[in-house]
């Protein structure tokens, strides 16, 4: 585990949380974005001064692979902010222990496991990130649907994440397949593929590439789009007709943890008023009732009732079919 320890130490030093040895040492695995991790951990560390919070951040797919590789000797105390469609893997669920974090009772049943093994106060949703300056320069129409991206005029102008490495990529593919039906969904993805410049391993990279004008359309994250618009990039956030894909970011307690008191305290913090206030800065999707969208989200065009734009997603189906879907996607589109 020497490499992992070095990686974690580097990450914590970069985030400014390298600390002397404390009473408790907590190991947290997450797939949250680096920008938000920094803000959350700074606040959690202040709320838990006697606990050193060590965070390992991996993409959705790599985090799952790591957990399965470590199944015989788990290293994490907590899984934090990870795609619920990945968390529902029976092998992963077997590693978790039921725990009702303080405050979790406010979450609707849809956003927590009936057996108490996971809960999801936050999530992420997809969006098309459209560079309006490049769109105008090339005389392209504003795309409002996946069908619009079939237009040959968009050849080489579209980029999206690979669902085999990115949870964001999978949520987009899953929304198309569940929304249109498998046959029509695969046909739609095949029709758009000729216009794809590349498939990335990162969910946020397509939006970041589009915002600086490398491409016209980045199929990516609403959060990255909102952040980019707030920072002044010539970007429009578009939610495709028919419903945009989304994912819940779930957290849970590892049954193997030998530091459960600190792990439980951390999970309690993730449902605290302080944490929920921070979510408003970074998340487009907050499942805690009564929480308003941020000013940045509103300015970017996120509706106050996001249920009007979300795809009808069956997360159990998304979980059970993802291995087959990813394999078929790789067969069809792998480059």
C-alpha positions as YAML, in Angstrom:
chain: A
units: angstrom
residues:
- id: 1
  name: UNK
  ca: [0.00, 0.00, 0.00]
- id: 2
  name: UNK
  ca: [3.02, 2.32, -0.13]
- id: 3
  name: UNK
  ca: [1.88, 3.93, -3.40]
- id: 4
  name: UNK
  ca: [-1.57, 4.64, -1.98]
- id: 5
  name: UNK
  ca: [-0.12, 6.27, 1.14]
- id: 6
  name: UNK
  ca: [2.10, 8.50, -0.99]
- id: 7
  name: UNK
  ca: [-0.84, 9.43, -3.21]
- id: 8
  name: UNK
  ca: [-3.02, 10.30, -0.25]
- id: 9
  name: UNK
  ca: [-0.31, 12.33, 1.44]
- id: 10
  name: UNK
  ca: [0.23, 14.29, -1.74]
- id: 11
  name: UNK
  ca: [-3.51, 14.88, -2.16]
- id: 12
  name: UNK
  ca: [-3.92, 16.06, 1.41]
- id: 13
  name: UNK
  ca: [-0.90, 18.34, 1.18]
- id: 14
  name: UNK
  ca: [-2.25, 19.83, -2.04]
- id: 15
  name: UNK
  ca: [-5.59, 20.47, -0.39]
- id: 16
  name: UNK
  ca: [-3.89, 21.96, 2.63]
- id: 17
  name: UNK
  ca: [-4.96, 19.30, 5.09]
- id: 18
  name: UNK
  ca: [-1.64, 17.61, 5.89]
- id: 19
  name: UNK
  ca: [-1.72, 17.37, 9.66]
- id: 20
  name: UNK
  ca: [0.25, 15.93, 12.54]
- id: 21
  name: UNK
  ca: [-0.76, 12.55, 13.89]
- id: 22
  name: UNK
  ca: [-4.14, 12.85, 15.57]
- id: 23
  name: UNK
  ca: [-6.27, 10.66, 17.82]
- id: 24
  name: UNK
  ca: [-8.16, 9.14, 14.88]
- id: 25
  name: UNK
  ca: [-7.12, 8.45, 11.32]
- id: 26
  name: UNK
  ca: [-9.96, 8.17, 8.82]
- id: 27
  name: UNK
  ca: [-9.65, 6.84, 5.27]
- id: 28
  name: UNK
  ca: [-12.30, 8.04, 2.83]
- id: 29
  name: UNK
  ca: [-12.73, 6.93, -0.78]
- id: 30
  name: UNK
  ca: [-14.64, 9.28, -3.06]
- id: 31
  name: UNK
  ca: [-15.46, 10.10, -6.67]
- id: 32
  name: UNK
  ca: [-16.50, 13.70, -5.98]
- id: 33
  name: UNK
  ca: [-14.84, 16.45, -8.01]
- id: 34
  name: UNK
  ca: [-11.57, 17.80, -6.62]
- id: 35
  name: UNK
  ca: [-12.83, 21.39, -6.25]
- id: 36
  name: UNK
  ca: [-15.69, 20.41, -3.99]
- id: 37
  name: UNK
  ca: [-13.67, 17.87, -2.02]
- id: 38
  name: UNK
  ca: [-11.34, 20.66, -0.92]
- id: 39
  name: UNK
  ca: [-14.19, 22.78, 0.44]
- id: 40
  name: UNK
  ca: [-16.02, 19.91, 2.11]
- id: 41
  name: UNK
  ca: [-12.95, 18.40, 3.78]
- id: 42
  name: UNK
  ca: [-11.78, 21.77, 5.09]
- id: 43
  name: UNK
  ca: [-15.11, 22.20, 6.85]
- id: 44
  name: UNK
  ca: [-15.31, 18.58, 8.03]
- id: 45
  name: UNK
  ca: [-11.76, 18.73, 9.37]
- id: 46
  name: UNK
  ca: [-12.64, 21.83, 11.39]
- id: 47
  name: UNK
  ca: [-15.73, 20.07, 12.76]
- id: 48
  name: UNK
  ca: [-13.67, 16.97, 13.63]
- id: 49
  name: UNK
  ca: [-10.36, 18.41, 14.92]
- id: 50
  name: UNK
  ca: [-9.28, 15.16, 16.55]
- id: 51
  name: UNK
  ca: [-9.58, 13.17, 13.33]
- id: 52
  name: UNK
  ca: [-7.18, 13.25, 10.40]
- id: 53
  name: UNK
  ca: [-9.30, 12.84, 7.28]
- id: 54
  name: UNK
  ca: [-7.36, 11.12, 4.49]
- id: 55
  name: UNK
  ca: [-9.11, 11.25, 1.13]
- id: 56
  name: UNK
  ca: [-8.42, 9.18, -1.96]
- id: 57
  name: UNK
  ca: [-10.23, 10.53, -5.02]
- id: 58
  name: UNK
  ca: [-10.74, 8.25, -8.02]
- id: 59
  name: UNK
  ca: [-13.10, 8.29, -11.00]
- id: 60
  name: UNK
  ca: [-16.28, 6.27, -10.63]
- id: 61
  name: UNK
  ca: [-15.01, 3.26, -12.55]
- id: 62
  name: UNK
  ca: [-11.56, 3.21, -10.96]
- id: 63
  name: UNK
  ca: [-13.02, 3.50, -7.47]
- id: 64
  name: UNK
  ca: [-15.17, 0.44, -8.05]
- id: 65
  name: UNK
  ca: [-12.22, -1.52, -9.41]
- id: 66
  name: UNK
  ca: [-10.14, -0.58, -6.37]
- id: 67
  name: UNK
  ca: [-12.81, -1.60, -3.88]
- id: 68
  name: UNK
  ca: [-13.21, -4.98, -5.57]
- id: 69
  name: UNK
  ca: [-9.44, -5.50, -5.75]
- id: 70
  name: UNK
  ca: [-9.21, -4.78, -2.00]
- id: 71
  name: UNK
  ca: [-12.20, -6.94, -1.09]
- id: 72
  name: UNK
  ca: [-10.02, -9.39, 0.82]
- id: 73
  name: UNK
  ca: [-8.39, -6.60, 2.80]
- id: 74
  name: UNK
  ca: [-10.48, -3.38, 2.62]
- id: 75
  name: UNK
  ca: [-8.58, -0.17, 3.28]
- id: 76
  name: UNK
  ca: [-11.36, 2.44, 3.39]
- id: 77
  name: UNK
  ca: [-13.50, 3.39, 6.38]
- id: 78
  name: UNK
  ca: [-16.06, 5.32, 4.37]
- id: 79
  name: UNK
  ca: [-17.30, 5.49, 0.78]
- id: 80
  name: UNK
  ca: [-18.35, 9.07, 0.16]
- id: 81
  name: UNK
  ca: [-20.16, 10.63, -2.80]
- id: 82
  name: UNK
  ca: [-20.02, 7.68, -5.21]
- id: 83
  name: UNK
  ca: [-22.48, 6.84, -8.00]
- id: 84
  name: UNK
  ca: [-25.37, 4.88, -6.50]
- id: 85
  name: UNK
  ca: [-25.61, 2.74, -9.64]
- id: 86
  name: UNK
  ca: [-22.08, 1.57, -8.80]
- id: 87
  name: UNK
  ca: [-22.79, 1.31, -5.06]
- id: 88
  name: UNK
  ca: [-25.65, -1.14, -5.78]
- id: 89
  name: UNK
  ca: [-23.22, -3.79, -7.01]
- id: 90
  name: UNK
  ca: [-23.96, -6.75, -4.68]
- id: 91
  name: UNK
  ca: [-20.23, -7.22, -4.04]
- id: 92
  name: UNK
  ca: [-19.97, -3.59, -2.88]
- id: 93
  name: UNK
  ca: [-23.15, -3.73, -0.79]
- id: 94
  name: UNK
  ca: [-21.71, -6.76, 1.01]
- id: 95
  name: UNK
  ca: [-18.82, -4.55, 2.16]
- id: 96
  name: UNK
  ca: [-21.14, -1.97, 3.73]
- id: 97
  name: UNK
  ca: [-22.71, -1.88, 7.17]
- id: 98
  name: UNK
  ca: [-26.09, -0.24, 7.80]
- id: 99
  name: UNK
  ca: [-25.81, 3.14, 9.49]
- id: 100
  name: UNK
  ca: [-28.45, 5.84, 9.88]
- id: 101
  name: UNK
  ca: [-26.47, 9.07, 9.75]
- id: 102
  name: UNK
  ca: [-27.84, 11.86, 11.91]
- id: 103
  name: UNK
  ca: [-30.42, 13.80, 9.89]
- id: 104
  name: UNK
  ca: [-30.79, 11.18, 7.16]
- id: 105
  name: UNK
  ca: [-34.46, 10.76, 8.02]
- id: 106
  name: UNK
  ca: [-35.34, 13.92, 6.08]
- id: 107
  name: UNK
  ca: [-34.37, 12.28, 2.80]
- id: 108
  name: UNK
  ca: [-37.21, 10.78, 0.73]
- id: 109
  name: UNK
  ca: [-37.07, 6.98, 0.49]
- id: 110
  name: UNK
  ca: [-35.85, 7.21, -3.12]
- id: 111
  name: UNK
  ca: [-32.59, 8.71, -1.92]
- id: 112
  name: UNK
  ca: [-31.64, 6.17, 0.76]
- id: 113
  name: UNK
  ca: [-31.32, 2.43, 0.97]
- id: 114
  name: UNK
  ca: [-34.16, 0.68, 2.76]
- id: 115
  name: UNK
  ca: [-31.63, -1.43, 4.67]
- id: 116
  name: UNK
  ca: [-29.59, 1.64, 5.64]
- id: 117
  name: UNK
  ca: [-26.43, 0.79, 3.73]
- id: 118
  name: UNK
  ca: [-26.31, 4.04, 1.70]
- id: 119
  name: UNK
  ca: [-27.85, 7.48, 1.53]
- id: 120
  name: UNK
  ca: [-27.54, 10.23, -1.07]
- id: 121
  name: UNK
  ca: [-28.16, 13.90, -0.13]
- id: 122
  name: UNK
  ca: [-26.56, 15.02, -3.39]
- id: 123
  name: UNK
  ca: [-26.21, 13.98, -6.98]
- id: 124
  name: UNK
  ca: [-24.99, 15.18, -10.33]
- id: 125
  name: UNK
  ca: [-26.74, 15.66, -13.61]
- id: 126
  name: UNK
  ca: [-25.65, 15.87, -17.19]
- id: 127
  name: UNK
  ca: [-25.85, 18.76, -19.62]
- id: 128
  name: UNK
  ca: [-24.64, 19.81, -23.04]
- id: 129
  name: UNK
  ca: [-21.96, 22.50, -22.66]
- id: 130
  name: UNK
  ca: [-22.22, 24.58, -25.82]
- id: 131
  name: UNK
  ca: [-19.57, 27.17, -26.70]
- id: 132
  name: UNK
  ca: [-21.75, 29.96, -28.08]
- id: 133
  name: UNK
  ca: [-18.84, 31.83, -29.69]
- id: 134
  name: UNK
  ca: [-17.65, 28.75, -31.62]
- id: 135
  name: UNK
  ca: [-21.25, 27.88, -32.46]
- id: 136
  name: UNK
  ca: [-21.73, 31.30, -34.07]
- id: 137
  name: UNK
  ca: [-18.33, 31.25, -35.75]
- id: 138
  name: UNK
  ca: [-19.12, 27.96, -37.47]
- id: 139
  name: UNK
  ca: [-22.72, 28.84, -38.22]
- id: 140
  name: UNK
  ca: [-24.09, 25.86, -36.31]
- id: 141
  name: UNK
  ca: [-27.62, 25.62, -34.86]
- id: 142
  name: UNK
  ca: [-28.03, 25.42, -31.08]
- id: 143
  name: UNK
  ca: [-28.39, 21.70, -30.27]
- id: 144
  name: UNK
  ca: [-31.31, 20.93, -27.97]
- id: 145
  name: UNK
  ca: [-31.42, 17.15, -28.33]
- id: 146
  name: UNK
  ca: [-29.31, 14.11, -29.13]
- id: 147
  name: UNK
  ca: [-30.94, 14.07, -32.54]
- id: 148
  name: UNK
  ca: [-29.55, 17.53, -33.26]
- id: 149
  name: UNK
  ca: [-26.04, 16.15, -32.73]
- id: 150
  name: UNK
  ca: [-26.54, 13.79, -35.70]
- id: 151
  name: UNK
  ca: [-26.24, 16.80, -38.02]
- id: 152
  name: UNK
  ca: [-23.11, 16.25, -40.19]
- id: 153
  name: UNK
  ca: [-22.24, 19.91, -39.58]
- id: 154
  name: UNK
  ca: [-21.20, 18.88, -36.06]
- id: 155
  name: UNK
  ca: [-18.56, 16.41, -37.29]
- id: 156
  name: UNK
  ca: [-15.49, 16.71, -35.04]
- id: 157
  name: UNK
  ca: [-17.28, 19.28, -32.87]
- id: 158
  name: UNK
  ca: [-18.62, 16.99, -30.12]
- id: 159
  name: UNK
  ca: [-16.85, 15.30, -27.22]
- id: 160
  name: UNK
  ca: [-18.22, 13.15, -24.38]
- id: 161
  name: UNK
  ca: [-16.94, 10.89, -21.58]
- id: 162
  name: UNK
  ca: [-16.34, 7.17, -21.98]
- id: 163
  name: UNK
  ca: [-18.91, 5.37, -19.77]
- id: 164
  name: UNK
  ca: [-16.36, 2.67, -18.97]
- id: 165
  name: UNK
  ca: [-14.24, 5.12, -16.97]
- id: 166
  name: UNK
  ca: [-16.65, 7.95, -16.20]
- id: 167
  name: UNK
  ca: [-19.86, 7.90, -14.20]
- id: 168
  name: UNK
  ca: [-20.91, 10.98, -16.15]
- id: 169
  name: UNK
  ca: [-20.48, 9.11, -19.40]
- id: 170
  name: UNK
  ca: [-22.59, 6.25, -18.09]
- id: 171
  name: UNK
  ca: [-25.42, 8.48, -16.87]
- id: 172
  name: UNK
  ca: [-25.72, 10.02, -20.35]
- id: 173
  name: UNK
  ca: [-25.71, 6.64, -22.09]
- id: 174
  name: UNK
  ca: [-28.10, 5.19, -19.53]
- id: 175
  name: UNK
  ca: [-30.56, 8.08, -19.98]
- id: 176
  name: UNK
  ca: [-30.59, 7.60, -23.75]
- id: 177
  name: UNK
  ca: [-31.11, 3.83, -23.48]
- id: 178
  name: UNK
  ca: [-33.78, 3.99, -20.79]
- id: 179
  name: UNK
  ca: [-35.52, 7.00, -22.30]
- id: 180
  name: UNK
  ca: [-35.68, 5.74, -25.89]
- id: 181
  name: UNK
  ca: [-35.59, 2.01, -25.34]
- id: 182
  name: UNK
  ca: [-32.51, -0.09, -25.99]
- id: 183
  name: UNK
  ca: [-32.83, -0.55, -29.74]
- id: 184
  name: UNK
  ca: [-33.65, 3.09, -30.48]
- id: 185
  name: UNK
  ca: [-31.14, 4.26, -27.88]
- id: 186
  name: UNK
  ca: [-28.22, 2.34, -29.35]
- id: 187
  name: UNK
  ca: [-29.26, 3.51, -32.82]
- id: 188
  name: UNK
  ca: [-29.18, 7.11, -31.59]
- id: 189
  name: UNK
  ca: [-25.70, 6.74, -30.07]
- id: 190
  name: UNK
  ca: [-24.48, 5.13, -33.30]
- id: 191
  name: UNK
  ca: [-25.91, 8.02, -35.31]
- id: 192
  name: UNK
  ca: [-24.09, 10.60, -33.19]
- id: 193
  name: UNK
  ca: [-20.78, 8.69, -33.03]
- id: 194
  name: UNK
  ca: [-19.42, 9.88, -36.43]
- id: 195
  name: UNK
  ca: [-19.46, 13.44, -35.11]
- id: 196
  name: UNK
  ca: [-17.53, 12.60, -31.93]
- id: 197
  name: UNK
  ca: [-14.02, 14.04, -31.86]
- id: 198
  name: UNK
  ca: [-13.07, 11.90, -28.87]
- id: 199
  name: UNK
  ca: [-14.29, 10.08, -25.78]
- id: 200
  name: UNK
  ca: [-12.61, 11.20, -22.56]
- id: 201
  name: UNK
  ca: [-11.94, 9.43, -19.26]
- id: 202
  name: UNK
  ca: [-13.12, 12.46, -17.27]
- id: 203
  name: UNK
  ca: [-16.72, 13.60, -16.90]
- id: 204
  name: UNK
  ca: [-15.85, 17.29, -16.57]
- id: 205
  name: UNK
  ca: [-13.22, 17.41, -19.33]
- id: 206
  name: UNK
  ca: [-15.67, 17.69, -22.26]
- id: 207
  name: UNK
  ca: [-17.19, 20.83, -20.77]
- id: 208
  name: UNK
  ca: [-13.80, 22.30, -19.96]
- id: 209
  name: UNK
  ca: [-12.64, 21.62, -23.52]
- id: 210
  name: UNK
  ca: [-15.77, 23.21, -24.96]
- id: 211
  name: UNK
  ca: [-15.59, 26.30, -22.77]
- id: 212
  name: UNK
  ca: [-12.13, 27.22, -24.08]
- id: 213
  name: UNK
  ca: [-13.22, 26.69, -27.68]
- id: 214
  name: UNK
  ca: [-11.52, 23.39, -28.50]
- id: 215
  name: UNK
  ca: [-14.92, 21.94, -29.46]
- id: 216
  name: UNK
  ca: [-18.44, 23.29, -29.84]
- id: 217
  name: UNK
  ca: [-20.31, 20.78, -27.68]
- id: 218
  name: UNK
  ca: [-19.08, 18.99, -24.55]
- id: 219
  name: UNK
  ca: [-21.50, 16.35, -23.26]
- id: 220
  name: UNK
  ca: [-20.68, 16.69, -19.61]
- id: 221
  name: UNK
  ca: [-21.82, 17.88, -16.18]
- id: 222
  name: UNK
  ca: [-24.29, 20.61, -15.25]
- id: 223
  name: UNK
  ca: [-22.03, 21.63, -12.37]
- id: 224
  name: UNK
  ca: [-19.07, 22.26, -14.67]
- id: 225
  name: UNK
  ca: [-21.33, 24.19, -17.05]
- id: 226
  name: UNK
  ca: [-22.66, 26.39, -14.22]
- id: 227
  name: UNK
  ca: [-19.15, 27.00, -12.90]
- id: 228
  name: UNK
  ca: [-17.90, 27.89, -16.39]
- id: 229
  name: UNK
  ca: [-20.74, 30.33, -17.02]
- id: 230
  name: UNK
  ca: [-20.15, 31.97, -13.65]
- id: 231
  name: UNK
  ca: [-16.46, 32.38, -14.55]
- id: 232
  name: UNK
  ca: [-17.40, 34.20, -17.75]
- id: 233
  name: UNK
  ca: [-16.81, 31.60, -20.45]
- id: 234
  name: UNK
  ca: [-19.01, 31.90, -23.59]
- id: 235
  name: UNK
  ca: [-21.03, 28.85, -22.67]
- id: 236
  name: UNK
  ca: [-24.66, 27.79, -22.71]
- id: 237
  name: UNK
  ca: [-25.96, 24.96, -20.51]
- id: 238
  name: UNK
  ca: [-28.45, 22.85, -22.46]
- id: 239
  name: UNK
  ca: [-30.58, 20.03, -21.08]
- id: 240
  name: UNK
  ca: [-31.43, 17.65, -23.92]
- id: 241
  name: UNK
  ca: [-35.07, 17.12, -24.78]
- id: 242
  name: UNK
  ca: [-36.48, 13.86, -23.49]
- id: 243
  name: UNK
  ca: [-34.77, 14.16, -20.12]
- id: 244
  name: UNK
  ca: [-31.23, 14.59, -18.91]
- id: 245
  name: UNK
  ca: [-29.38, 11.79, -17.19]
- id: 246
  name: UNK
  ca: [-28.52, 12.09, -13.54]
- id: 247
  name: UNK
  ca: [-26.85, 10.10, -10.81]
- id: 248
  name: UNK
  ca: [-27.13, 10.03, -7.04]
- id: 249
  name: UNK
  ca: [-23.89, 10.35, -5.06]
- id: 250
  name: UNK
  ca: [-24.16, 7.88, -2.24]
- id: 251
  name: UNK
  ca: [-22.21, 7.41, 0.97]
- id: 252
  name: UNK
  ca: [-21.87, 4.46, 3.29]
- id: 253
  name: UNK
  ca: [-19.94, 2.88, 6.17]
- id: 254
  name: UNK
  ca: [-17.47, 0.11, 5.42]
- id: 255
  name: UNK
  ca: [-18.20, -2.90, 7.62]
- id: 256
  name: UNK
  ca: [-14.47, -3.62, 7.89]
- id: 257
  name: UNK
  ca: [-13.63, -0.21, 9.39]
- id: 258
  name: UNK
  ca: [-11.72, -0.36, 12.65]
- id: 259
  name: UNK
  ca: [-12.51, 3.31, 13.32]
- id: 260
  name: UNK
  ca: [-16.28, 3.32, 13.13]
- id: 261
  name: UNK
  ca: [-16.84, 6.10, 15.64]
- id: 262
  name: UNK
  ca: [-14.92, 8.58, 13.48]
- id: 263
  name: UNK
  ca: [-16.45, 7.15, 10.31]
- id: 264
  name: UNK
  ca: [-19.95, 7.61, 11.70]
- id: 265
  name: UNK
  ca: [-19.13, 11.14, 12.83]
- id: 266
  name: UNK
  ca: [-17.96, 11.98, 9.31]
- id: 267
  name: UNK
  ca: [-21.13, 10.54, 7.77]
- id: 268
  name: UNK
  ca: [-23.16, 12.58, 10.28]
- id: 269
  name: UNK
  ca: [-21.30, 15.69, 9.14]
- id: 270
  name: UNK
  ca: [-22.22, 15.03, 5.49]
- id: 271
  name: UNK
  ca: [-25.89, 15.53, 6.50]
- id: 272
  name: UNK
  ca: [-25.22, 18.59, 8.68]
- id: 273
  name: UNK
  ca: [-26.56, 22.09, 7.94]
- id: 274
  name: UNK
  ca: [-22.97, 23.16, 7.25]
- id: 275
  name: UNK
  ca: [-22.49, 20.46, 4.63]
- id: 276
  name: UNK
  ca: [-25.86, 21.14, 3.00]
- id: 277
  name: UNK
  ca: [-24.96, 24.83, 2.78]
- id: 278
  name: UNK
  ca: [-21.77, 23.90, 0.94]
- id: 279
  name: UNK
  ca: [-23.65, 21.60, -1.42]
- id: 280
  name: UNK
  ca: [-25.58, 24.64, -2.65]
- id: 281
  name: UNK
  ca: [-22.31, 26.06, -3.95]
- id: 282
  name: UNK
  ca: [-21.27, 22.98, -5.88]
- id: 283
  name: UNK
  ca: [-24.26, 20.79, -6.68]
- id: 284
  name: UNK
  ca: [-27.00, 21.08, -9.26]
- id: 285
  name: UNK
  ca: [-28.89, 18.23, -7.59]
- id: 286
  name: UNK
  ca: [-29.58, 18.28, -3.83]
- id: 287
  name: UNK
  ca: [-32.11, 15.75, -2.55]
- id: 288
  name: UNK
  ca: [-32.61, 17.38, 0.87]
- id: 289
  name: UNK
  ca: [-36.14, 18.84, 0.86]
- id: 290
  name: UNK
  ca: [-36.49, 22.62, 0.94]
- id: 291
  name: UNK
  ca: [-32.99, 23.50, -0.30]
- id: 292
  name: UNK
  ca: [-33.02, 26.17, -3.01]
- id: 293
  name: UNK
  ca: [-30.74, 26.12, -6.04]
- id: 294
  name: UNK
  ca: [-27.75, 28.48, -5.88]
- id: 295
  name: UNK
  ca: [-27.71, 31.89, -7.56]
- id: 296
  name: UNK
  ca: [-25.06, 30.58, -9.96]
- id: 297
  name: UNK
  ca: [-27.31, 27.68, -10.92]
- id: 298
  name: UNK
  ca: [-30.28, 29.97, -11.42]
- id: 299
  name: UNK
  ca: [-28.20, 32.38, -13.52]
- id: 300
  name: UNK
  ca: [-26.99, 29.51, -15.70]
- id: 301
  name: UNK
  ca: [-30.55, 28.46, -16.45]
- id: 302
  name: UNK
  ca: [-31.21, 25.63, -14.02]
- id: 303
  name: UNK
  ca: [-34.98, 25.55, -13.39]
- id: 304
  name: UNK
  ca: [-36.20, 25.82, -9.81]
- id: 305
  name: UNK
  ca: [-38.02, 22.50, -10.27]
- id: 306
  name: UNK
  ca: [-35.38, 20.24, -11.76]
- id: 307
  name: UNK
  ca: [-37.78, 17.32, -11.89]
- id: 308
  name: UNK
  ca: [-39.10, 18.90, -15.11]
- id: 309
  name: UNK
  ca: [-35.84, 18.17, -16.95]
- id: 310
  name: UNK
  ca: [-34.65, 14.90, -15.41]
- id: 311
  name: UNK
  ca: [-34.90, 11.60, -17.24]
- id: 312
  name: UNK
  ca: [-36.98, 8.86, -15.66]
- id: 313
  name: UNK
  ca: [-34.10, 6.74, -14.38]
- id: 314
  name: UNK
  ca: [-34.44, 3.26, -12.90]
- id: 315
  name: UNK
  ca: [-31.28, 3.01, -10.77]
- id: 316
  name: UNK
  ca: [-31.70, -0.69, -10.04]
- id: 317
  name: UNK
  ca: [-31.81, -1.37, -13.77]
- id: 318
  name: UNK
  ca: [-28.90, 1.04, -14.31]
- id: 319
  name: UNK
  ca: [-26.87, -0.94, -11.80]
- id: 320
  name: UNK
  ca: [-27.72, -4.47, -12.94]
- id: 321
  name: UNK
  ca: [-27.22, -3.71, -16.63]
- id: 322
  name: UNK
  ca: [-24.17, -1.49, -16.48]
- id: 323
  name: UNK
  ca: [-21.58, -4.24, -17.04]
- id: 324
  name: UNK
  ca: [-23.36, -5.39, -20.19]
- id: 325
  name: UNK
  ca: [-24.02, -1.83, -21.37]
- id: 326
  name: UNK
  ca: [-20.40, -0.80, -20.90]
- id: 327
  name: UNK
  ca: [-19.13, -3.89, -22.69]
- id: 328
  name: UNK
  ca: [-21.42, -3.29, -25.66]
- id: 329
  name: UNK
  ca: [-20.53, 0.40, -25.74]
- id: 330
  name: UNK
  ca: [-16.84, -0.49, -25.83]
- id: 331
  name: UNK
  ca: [-17.47, -2.96, -28.63]
- id: 332
  name: UNK
  ca: [-19.35, -0.35, -30.65]
- id: 333
  name: UNK
  ca: [-17.44, 2.84, -29.90]
- id: 334
  name: UNK
  ca: [-14.15, 2.02, -28.19]
- id: 335
  name: UNK
  ca: [-11.22, 3.88, -29.74]
...
